[in-house]
Amino acid sequence: MDIEPEHNTPEPYTQQEQFVLRLQPESELEERLVRQIVFCSVKLEYMETLLATAKEQLRKVFDESREALSL
């Protein structure tokens, strides 16, 4: 059974291309800023994923501890 992993986060180069198209940098400095924006955006998405995972783990621990206290 071959299952491909899900890719919820777009590849950085794809995002960079999208930002370049939207912002249309006209100088090297502007291009560097676009790359930094993309980098920050990718890092933010990664942190959001980690926070969502942590939230689910905390919810699970909370539910388990509540069940243990009710016994």
N, C-alpha and C positions, 0 to 999 in steps of 0.2 A: 504494500500500500504506500504509494508516494504521495505525500502531502507537502505542498510548498508552504513555507512560513508566511504568515501575513505580514504585510508591510504597511503599517498604519502611518508611518512617518515618510513623507516624500523625501527622495534623495536630495541632498543639499544642492547639487548642481542644477536640479530641476527648479528648486526654489530660487536659486541665484539667477537662472535664466528668466524666471517670472519677474523677479525684482528689477532686473536690467531692463526688461521690456516696459515695466510700469514706470520706473524712475528715469530711464534714459540718461545714464551718466555721460557727461561730456568731457570729463578729464580723468586722469589716473587717480587723483584723490577721491573723486566721486565713486569710481569703481571700487576702490578700497573700502569706502564707506558702505557700499552695497554688500560687499563680501562680509563685512562685520555685521551688518543687519541680518544677513542670512545665517551666519554663525550663531548669533544671539537667538534667532528664531528657532533654529534646530535645537539648541540647548534648552530653550524654554519648553518646547514640545516634549523633550526627554524628561525634564523635571516634572511636567504635568503628568506624564505617564507614571513616573515614580510615585508621585503624590496620590494618584488614583489607586495604585497598587497598595500603598501604605494605608490608605483609607479602608480598603476592603479587608486588609489584614487586621486592622484595629477593630472593625465591625465584627469580624469573626471571633476575635479574642473576647470582645465585650459580650457577644451572644453566648459564647461558651462559658464565660465566668458567671453570667447571669443564670444560666441553666444549672451550673454547679451549685450556686448559692440557693437555688430553689429546691434542691434535693435535700 
